[in-house]
Amino acid sequence: MKNSYSSGQPSRRPSRPGVRSFSPGRQSNRPSRGRGTYINPDKFINKAVAAHDEAPYEPVHTFTDFGFSPELQHNIDRKGYKLPSSIQDGAIPLILEGRDVIGLANTGTGKTAAFGLPIIERLSGVNGALSVLIMAPTRELAAQIDEQFREFSHGMRLYSTLVVGGVNIERQIRDLQRRPHIVIGTPGRLKDLMERGALNLKNVNTLVLDEADRMLDMGFLPDIKRIISMTPKERQTLFFSATITPQIQTLTQEFLRDPAIVSVRTSETSDHVEQDVVEASDKEHKLELLTNMLQTEDFNKVLIFGETKYGVQRLADTLSKAGMPAEAIHGNKSQPQRQRALKAFKDERVKILVATDVAARGLDIPNVSHVINYDQPATYEDYVHRIGRTGRGGERGTALTFIAPRRRG
């Protein structure tokens, strides 16, 4: 049966109903208003690799093999964790031994638990004073790490403080004065707190850089170097990244001591994502096609990306008024507002989240069925980050990108 969101235009090659493909080599669409770099729409089309094409990972350990304390093991069991992922299986024993570790893994593979669980185990029984510092590229990822830390350390009398932008800094200073065991933050806010004399890193014995490649992409290298320079040289350093670039390699050589490398990268996350384009003749047609898509049953948890803060909010409001409740996250939202919107989407109280690219990096949102690029990304790298929110952990996902109609024949 033909889906109701079909554009009704003829296509030169078969495609899923309502999704318009095109012949290679034709004139391509450029991002609106000359924004960003040109991306050939051919790159928005890719047949997903079937999950069974890759052999499932067979762990060497179970979680009970790691010798965690009864309290931590209870929290692991309560979350339903039975067998570790590949990055957890390889990294946890090394971190428990006190080794510096470079962890290379795709997104959605459980990196937070890979460093979080052994850190919690080693913190058990520690009395006060900051001893763990975790840096992450975005507020959302930092908050996500903090949330997981609290879940895994439930009832263990371990305390964390989240320090990110978009939140009152005076409250964060008061939180730091309570002597948390662990501080989780973004480089910019961590540097601000250091310069105010509110954050002293002299007692840090474990340093974690999560999504290190993203932090460098975002221009945080000077801040990262400054922060690391204020920690003791005798410390354990854990470095997690999806890729190793020459810049990252230089950073690891400078700050890590004889690191063990745990590389569990498989095929690209995007290989598990069915990618295609949708042709829309104008703004009204685009909104009509999107609305029709969202009313079909298989669009059950949808992340939509837009170009501007204003456009994202307007689209979320328009969809909500049309009877399709949607939340929005963008730079004009306060951090608490962004967290509430993300939680509503994660908990599936709403099935649609509309976002600017702030949501594309590092977020762990389970079971996203579709990513829709309502506005084209500025670069192909941004596109890969966007669609990486679906098809995680080897699961299948779908990504659709709106383009203007193609010239044919």
PyMOL commands that set and color helices and strands:
alter all, ss='L'
color gray80, all
select helices_A, chain A and resi 32-34+41-44+51-53+63-66+70-78+86-96+111-123+139-152+169-177+187-195+212-217+221-229+246-255+269-272+283-294+309-321+335-346+357-359+380-387+392-394
alter helices_A, ss='H'
color red, helices_A
select strands_A, chain A and resi 101-104+132-135+160-163+182-185+206-209+236-241+260-263+273-279+302-305+326-329+352-355+370-373+397-403
alter strands_A, ss='S'
color yellow, strands_A
deselect
rebuild
show_as cartoon
